[in-house]
Amino acid sequence: MRERPAGTEETARPDQAADPEGAAGPERPVDREATADPEDAPDHDRTADSEDAADSDPAPEGTPEPARSTDSEETSPAPESPSEPGRKPRTEPAAPDAGTTPDVPTTPKSTEAPTTPNAGEGSAGQATGGAATGPDAGSKAARTAAAAADPDAGPKAGPGAAPKTGPRGGSPVPASASASAPVRVPSWARENAHDAERTSEFVALKALEAPTSTPTPARAPVPARTPMAPARTAPAPAAFVPERTREVPQPPQPPLDLLAELTNTPPPTETTRRTALRRVKVWTPIVLVLAGCFTGAQLMRPLPEPKLVAADSVHTVDGQLTLPWPTEGQGAIRVPGSGDIAVFGEQRPVPTASVAKVMTAYVILKDHPLAKPTDKGPDITVDAAAVADGTSEDESRIEGLKAGATYSQQDMLKMLMIPSGNNVARLLARWDSGTDSQDAFVAKMNAAAAELGMKDTVYTDPSGLDKATVSTAVDQLRLAEAVMKNDAFRAIVKLPNATIPGLPKPIYNNNDSLLTAADLSVKGIKTGSSTAAGGTLLWASFKSVGEETPLILGTMMDQHADGPDLNGGDSLKLVKENSRKVIEAVRKALASTPVIHKGQVVGHVDDGLGGRTPLVATKDLNAIGVPGQQLRLTLGGGAAALPHTAKAGAEVGVLTVGDGAGAKTVPVAVGVDLAEPSFVNRLTRLG
């Protein structure tokens, strides 16, 4: 090991020998709690001594030994300029003698008791790091005594301490010099000390690099450092602790984290409940606004029109009626106003024979109506074709007609319906259409059938002689109900015979046997017979029931007698006999039956939004029918429009029993007060 000559001792500042803070630069305020701990300093000193003893090779000349730090998070301080304010100039050591190698100063040891020197290195009282000369206060014994005498001063020596100049292993420092060294007073306790810039340590509210949920541990106190011998060419580096606030700025943080940073409140942990509450807070105002708009729109919509709804669509008369229908053919019975009584057989289109003349009369009276039964109507001239057709022996006809002769419309209708003249039917068709063809008139017949709902009926000629003219019993009842409303027609078809001026003899009705029967009260309508059609009959009868005399309509078709039957003469007798039995049974069973009672609930008022107000009948109602008959029930409005509000008992409609002309009706009233739809119903309406 190289030794430094005795005359080359380095002179150091008094405060540098004992205060590493003073050697590095301006003095900093001392943490009294950190320096006052007697247990930290000895450990640090022992560590420094052991490190110096282990380092046998001196450091290169001019290279300062870096300051050691107990804080692993702090970096080594950079050396400070010697010209910093408040720093005293360093006394340069004397040049070494020739032939000697200067020793590199080492870090002074802490205030431990002196150790036994190595062989050849001096007496036991000399410090390991070199001896101090003159009034040097760097003796370990003196520093230990000063630290014990003044705990506040710590390991620092007084301002009058001499710098260390002895080489490593030189003569030991005299005990008198250590004892006479003054005790160093801390800079903050000296009255005339330079007022150096005081700095405060920034303590963050939460660790900058630690998670927000982990509290930042308290910063451990830094033990006092022993001063290091100054380098020959450069001052010792100053201890520098970087401030946390001067580190690299963190990237932008989310709003909640930034708020927590400012308020020192960690952001709340995201949970399902907190997420649900946040969504409720966001969506509740939106939902309320939409609900308000929806409510206003619903309440401003116009109310739907109320409707009357019947409780039942039909009423079945008590009992059961069995009619004597034939085994073949088809038939139907109906009471206008009450409805259908019975239907018999398969309703398929079959030839109508002369029953087709009922449609011919209906079209003529429709195009040329007679206001009263006594009206004669316009005159019609007989043409040559009508005279020629009157000579045919294979069909019913009016004989004795002369070309150019004129007859009234009423007389022509009598010749058409009573004896069933085919030649008169063709004459009326030509007269109505104004042409020599009957095709235009046939088209009118089919059009009228369509208007009446006779969907299974087809007319090909005005007389019915053509077997292509077909219909059903139900369709013919529709026609009979319509044509029997005409007074002129009823007056003609009820006649068993008639005398026509200009004809050589009276004309007789083919239905005279039924028309003259006193117990049947038959008043028409038309018979028909042919080889293809057999016997057909469309009849009308009346019966007095109480103060009423309802009309009974019936038809029977496709009745064929056994054996050969030219032109259907025998079949005509058969159909009339079968019809008599049915007419007798119906007239016997027809009666008045109670259908509705006063106060009976017959339906309700539907306000269109789910509200219902009951309807009750205002009086009793009886209808004409037979046992087992199904009477149709129809609920309709009165003369005025159905109101949205009404008092209990106010008549708001009419209940009709049956269908067609002559149907019975009874007024109906609301059973309770009729009110507008409720707020909830108006709000929840969808349609």
SVG drawing of the C-alpha trace seen along z (x, -y; Angstrom):
<svg xmlns="http://www.w3.org/2000/svg" viewBox="-166 -36 178 83">
<polyline fill="none" stroke="black" stroke-width="0.4" points="0.0,0.0 1.3,-3.4 1.9,-5.9 1.5,-9.6 4.4,-11.6 3.9,-13.4 4.3,-16.7 1.6,-16.3 -1.5,-16.1 -4.6,-17.3 -6.4,-20.2 -10.2,-19.8 -12.9,-22.1 -13.9,-21.6 -17.5,-20.8 -16.5,-18.4 -14.7,-16.0 -17.8,-15.1 -20.7,-16.2 -21.2,-14.6 -24.0,-17.0 -21.7,-19.9 -19.1,-18.4 -21.5,-17.9 -23.0,-21.4 -25.3,-23.7 -26.6,-22.3 -30.1,-20.8 -32.4,-20.8 -31.8,-17.7 -34.6,-15.4 -34.4,-15.3 -36.2,-12.1 -33.8,-10.4 -30.6,-11.6 -31.7,-11.1 -32.1,-7.4 -29.1,-5.9 -29.6,-2.5 -29.3,-3.4 -25.9,-5.2 -23.7,-2.4 -25.0,0.1 -24.2,-2.3 -20.7,-3.0 -19.9,0.7 -20.9,1.3 -18.7,-1.5 -15.7,-0.3 -16.0,3.2 -16.2,2.0 -13.0,-0.1 -11.1,2.7 -12.1,5.0 -10.9,2.5 -7.2,2.9 -6.6,1.2 -6.9,-2.6 -9.2,-4.2 -7.7,-5.9 -6.5,-9.4 -9.1,-12.0 -12.0,-9.7 -14.5,-10.4 -16.2,-7.5 -19.9,-7.6 -22.1,-8.3 -23.9,-5.3 -27.6,-5.3 -29.8,-3.2 -32.9,-4.0 -33.0,-1.6 -35.5,-3.7 -33.1,-6.8 -30.4,-7.2 -26.8,-8.2 -26.5,-12.0 -24.6,-13.9 -21.6,-16.0 -22.2,-19.6 -20.1,-22.5 -17.7,-23.8 -18.9,-27.3 -22.3,-26.7 -23.4,-29.5 -22.7,-29.0 -19.9,-26.5 -16.4,-27.2 -13.3,-26.8 -11.4,-23.5 -7.8,-23.6 -5.7,-21.8 -3.3,-19.3 0.5,-19.8 2.4,-18.3 3.9,-15.0 7.6,-14.5 9.5,-12.9 9.6,-9.2 6.4,-8.9 3.0,-7.9 0.1,-9.9 -2.6,-7.9 -6.2,-8.2 -8.4,-9.5 -11.0,-7.1 -14.4,-7.6 -14.1,-8.6 -15.3,-6.2 -18.3,-6.8 -18.1,-7.6 -17.1,-4.1 -14.5,-3.4 -10.9,-3.2 -9.7,0.2 -6.3,1.8 -4.1,0.7 -2.5,3.2 1.1,3.9 3.3,1.2 0.3,-1.2 0.7,-3.2 -0.5,-3.0 -3.8,-1.7 -5.3,-5.1 -5.0,-6.0 -8.2,-5.7 -8.3,-3.2 -9.0,-5.8 -6.0,-8.0 -4.8,-10.4 -5.7,-14.0 -3.0,-16.6 -3.0,-19.7 -6.3,-20.5 -8.1,-17.8 -11.4,-16.8 -11.7,-13.7 -10.6,-11.4 -13.1,-8.6 -12.8,-9.0 -13.4,-12.7 -16.4,-12.2 -17.8,-9.5 -17.5,-11.8 -19.1,-14.7 -22.0,-12.5 -22.6,-11.3 -22.4,-14.9 -24.7,-16.4 -27.2,-14.0 -28.7,-16.7 -25.3,-17.4 -25.0,-13.8 -21.7,-12.6 -20.7,-16.0 -17.7,-17.9 -17.6,-21.5 -16.7,-24.2 -13.1,-24.4 -12.2,-20.9 -9.0,-20.5 -9.0,-18.4 -7.5,-14.9 -4.0,-14.9 -2.3,-11.8 -1.6,-9.0 -3.1,-5.5 -1.0,-3.7 0.7,-6.9 1.3,-8.1 -1.7,-7.9 -3.5,-11.1 -2.6,-12.2 -5.3,-11.8 -4.8,-15.4 -5.8,-16.6 -8.9,-14.5 -9.9,-15.7 -9.3,-19.3 -11.4,-19.2 -14.5,-21.4 -18.0,-19.8 -19.7,-20.6 -22.9,-22.5 -25.6,-21.8 -26.1,-24.4 -29.7,-25.0 -28.6,-25.7 -25.8,-28.2 -26.9,-31.8 -24.5,-33.2 -24.7,-30.3 -25.4,-31.0 -29.2,-30.8 -29.1,-28.3 -32.1,-27.5 -34.4,-25.2 -36.2,-22.5 -39.2,-20.5 -39.8,-16.9 -43.0,-16.2 -45.0,-13.4 -47.7,-12.3 -51.2,-11.5 -50.9,-8.2 -48.0,-6.3 -47.4,-7.4 -46.4,-4.0 -48.4,-1.8 -52.0,-0.6 -54.6,-3.0 -55.9,-0.4 -52.5,0.2 -51.5,-2.5 -48.1,-4.0 -45.7,-3.0 -44.0,-5.6 -40.6,-6.6 -37.8,-5.1 -35.4,-7.7 -32.0,-8.0 -29.1,-7.3 -26.4,-9.9 -23.5,-9.3 -19.9,-9.6 -17.9,-12.1 -15.6,-10.9 -12.2,-12.2 -12.2,-14.8 -10.5,-13.8 -7.4,-15.6 -8.8,-16.9 -12.5,-17.2 -14.8,-17.9 -16.8,-15.1 -20.2,-14.5 -23.1,-16.1 -26.0,-13.9 -29.1,-14.6 -32.5,-13.2 -34.8,-13.7 -38.3,-15.0 -41.1,-12.7 -43.0,-15.5 -40.1,-15.9 -40.4,-12.4 -41.7,-11.5 -45.4,-12.5 -47.9,-9.7 -50.1,-9.1 -53.6,-10.6 -55.9,-8.9 -59.6,-8.1 -61.9,-10.7 -62.7,-8.6 -59.0,-7.9 -58.1,-11.6 -60.8,-12.6 -59.5,-10.1 -56.0,-11.5 -57.2,-15.0 -59.4,-14.1 -57.2,-11.2 -60.3,-9.0 -59.8,-5.8 -62.4,-5.1 -65.2,-2.8 -64.9,0.9 -67.2,1.8 -70.0,4.1 -73.2,5.4 -75.2,3.3 -73.3,0.1 -73.6,0.7 -77.3,1.3 -77.8,-1.9 -75.8,-3.9 -77.9,-2.6 -81.1,-3.4 -79.9,-7.0 -79.1,-7.4 -82.2,-5.7 -84.9,-6.9 -85.1,-10.5 -85.2,-9.1 -87.9,-6.7 -89.9,-9.3 -89.8,-11.7 -90.7,-9.0 -93.6,-7.9 -94.9,-11.4 -94.8,-11.8 -96.5,-8.4 -99.2,-9.3 -100.0,-12.6 -100.2,-11.0 -102.5,-8.3 -104.9,-10.7 -105.1,-12.9 -106.2,-10.1 -109.9,-10.2 -112.1,-7.6 -113.3,-4.7 -116.9,-4.4 -118.8,-2.2 -120.5,0.9 -123.5,3.0 -122.8,6.7 -125.6,9.2 -125.3,11.8 -126.7,14.5 -126.9,14.8 -129.9,17.2 -132.8,18.3 -134.2,21.8 -137.9,22.3 -138.7,25.0 -139.9,28.3 -139.3,30.2 -141.4,30.4 -141.4,33.4 -142.7,32.6 -144.0,35.2 -141.4,34.7 -141.4,37.0 -138.7,39.5 -137.3,37.9 -136.7,34.4 -136.1,31.2 -138.1,28.6 -137.9,25.6 -140.3,23.7 -139.9,20.2 -142.0,17.6 -140.9,14.1 -140.0,12.2 -139.3,15.3 -136.9,17.1 -136.4,20.5 -138.5,23.3 -137.2,26.4 -135.2,27.5 -135.5,30.9 -133.3,32.9 -130.1,32.0 -130.1,28.5 -128.8,29.0 -129.9,27.2 -132.7,29.0 -135.0,28.0 -137.7,25.5 -140.3,26.0 -143.0,23.3 -142.0,22.0 -139.5,19.9 -142.4,17.7 -142.3,16.2 -139.0,14.5 -140.5,13.4 -143.3,11.6 -140.9,10.2 -138.8,8.6 -141.8,7.2 -143.2,5.6 -139.8,4.3 -139.4,2.6 -143.1,1.7 -144.5,1.5 -148.3,1.4 -149.0,-0.9 -152.2,0.8 -153.8,4.2 -156.5,2.5 -154.1,0.8 -154.2,2.2 -150.9,0.9 -149.9,0.2 -151.4,2.2 -149.4,4.8 -149.9,5.8 -149.9,9.5 -147.4,10.3 -147.4,13.1 -144.9,15.2 -147.2,15.3 -150.1,16.5 -147.9,19.2 -146.7,20.4 -150.3,20.8 -150.8,23.7 -148.1,25.9 -149.6,29.0 -146.5,30.1 -146.6,27.1 -149.0,24.9 -150.3,22.0 -153.0,19.4 -155.2,20.2 -157.4,17.8 -154.9,14.9 -154.9,12.8 -152.1,10.8 -152.5,7.1 -154.9,7.5 -154.0,5.6 -154.2,6.6 -153.4,4.7 -150.3,5.5 -152.4,6.8 -154.3,9.2 -151.0,10.4 -149.7,11.2 -152.9,13.2 -152.5,15.2 -148.8,15.8 -149.4,16.9 -152.9,18.6 -152.9,21.0 -149.1,20.7 -149.0,19.6 -145.6,20.1 -146.4,18.1 -147.3,15.1 -144.0,15.4 -142.1,15.0 -144.3,12.1 -143.7,10.2 -139.9,10.8 -139.9,9.3 -142.1,6.4 -139.8,5.5 -136.6,5.7 -138.0,4.0 -136.5,6.5 -137.5,9.7 -135.0,11.6 -135.6,12.8 -131.9,13.0 -131.7,9.5 -134.7,10.3 -133.1,13.6 -130.0,11.6 -132.2,9.4 -133.7,12.5 -130.2,13.7 -129.2,10.3 -132.3,10.2 -131.5,13.7 -128.0,12.5 -129.4,9.5 -131.6,11.8 -128.8,14.1 -130.0,17.0 -126.5,18.4 -127.6,21.8 -130.1,20.5 -129.6,20.1 -132.3,18.9 -132.0,19.7 -135.6,18.9 -138.5,16.8 -141.0,19.8 -139.0,22.6 -139.6,25.0 -135.9,25.4 -134.5,28.0 -131.3,25.9 -133.2,23.4 -132.4,24.7 -132.6,23.7 -133.0,25.0 -135.9,24.9 -134.0,22.5 -133.3,20.1 -137.0,20.1 -138.0,19.2 -135.8,16.0 -137.6,15.1 -141.1,15.9 -140.4,13.7 -139.4,10.8 -142.2,11.0 -145.0,11.5 -144.3,8.0 -145.9,6.7 -149.6,6.2 -150.4,6.5 -148.7,9.8 -150.4,11.2 -153.8,10.2 -153.2,12.2 -151.6,15.4 -154.4,16.1 -157.1,16.3 -158.2,19.8 -159.5,18.6 -160.1,15.4 -162.0,14.0 -160.0,12.0 -161.8,9.7 -160.9,10.8 -160.3,14.4 -163.0,16.9 -163.2,18.7 -162.0,18.2 -158.6,19.3 -158.1,21.7 -155.3,22.0 -153.4,25.3 -153.2,25.0 -157.0,24.7 -157.2,27.7 -155.0,26.1 -156.3,22.6 -159.8,23.6 -159.1,25.7 -160.7,23.9 -158.4,25.3 -155.1,24.4 -155.6,20.8 -153.2,21.1 -152.8,17.9 -150.5,18.9 -148.0,19.0 -147.1,21.2 -147.0,24.7 -144.7,26.3 -144.4,29.6 -142.3,31.2 -140.8,34.5 -137.3,33.3 -138.5,31.4 -141.3,33.6 -143.7,31.8 -142.7,28.5 -144.7,26.1 -144.1,22.7 -146.8,22.0 -147.9,19.3 -150.3,19.7 -151.5,17.6 -152.5,18.3 -153.9,16.1 -151.8,16.2 -153.4,14.0 -153.6,10.6 -151.2,11.5 -151.5,13.3 -148.1,14.4 -147.3,15.5 -145.9,19.0 -143.9,19.7 -142.8,23.1 -141.5,24.9 -141.1,28.5 -139.2,29.6 -138.0,32.7 -141.1,34.8 -141.5,37.6 -144.5,40.0 -143.9,43.6 -144.2,44.9 -144.3,43.0 -145.3,39.3 -145.5,37.3 -145.0,33.6 -145.1,34.4 -148.9,34.4 -148.8,37.1 -145.8,35.6 -147.8,32.3 -150.5,34.1 -147.9,35.8 -146.2,32.5 -149.5,30.9 -150.4,33.7 -147.1,33.8 -147.2,30.1 -150.7,30.3 -149.4,32.5 -146.5,30.2 -148.7,27.1 -151.1,28.7 -148.4,29.7 -146.7,26.3 -149.9,24.3 -150.8,26.5 -147.5,26.1 -147.1,22.4 -147.6,20.3 -146.4,17.3 -143.6,18.0 -141.9,15.8 -138.4,14.9 -137.3,11.9 -138.3,10.8 -138.3,7.3 -135.0,6.5 -133.2,9.5 -129.6,8.8 -129.4,9.1 -125.9,7.7 -123.5,5.0 -122.0,1.8 -118.3,2.2 -116.4,-1.1 -113.7,0.2 -111.1,0.2 -112.2,3.2 -115.0,1.5 -118.4,3.1 -121.8,1.8 -124.7,4.2 -127.8,3.8 -131.3,4.9 -134.6,5.3 -137.2,2.7 -140.2,5.0 -141.3,8.5 -141.2,9.9 -143.0,12.8 -142.2,14.2 -144.0,16.5 -142.4,19.8 -142.6,23.6 -141.0,25.9 -137.3,26.3 -137.1,23.3 -133.9,21.2 -134.8,17.5 -131.9,15.1 -131.1,12.3 -129.5,9.1 -128.6,6.1 -128.5,2.7 -128.4,-1.0 -131.4,-3.2 -132.2,-6.2 -129.5,-8.3 -125.8,-7.5 -124.7,-5.5 -123.3,-7.9 -120.1,-7.6 -122.0,-8.5 -125.6,-7.8 -127.6,-7.5 -128.8,-4.1 -132.1,-3.2 -131.4,-5.3 -132.4,-3.5 -129.4,-3.1 -130.4,-0.3 -132.9,2.2 -132.9,6.0 -134.3,7.7 -135.7,11.3 -135.9,13.1 -135.0,11.8 -136.6,10.4 -139.8,8.3 -142.0,8.7 -139.2,9.4 -140.0,8.4 -138.0,5.7 -137.6,4.6 -135.8,1.5 -132.8,2.0 -131.3,-0.3 -128.1,-0.5 -128.4,1.3 -125.9,-1.1 -124.4,-4.5 -122.5,-4.4 -119.1,-6.1 -116.2,-6.9 -113.2,-4.5 -111.1,-4.7 -107.7,-6.4 -105.9,-3.1 -107.7,-1.7 -107.0,-4.8 -103.4,-4.7 -102.8,-1.0 -104.7,-1.0 -102.7,0.4 -105.0,0.3"/>
</svg>
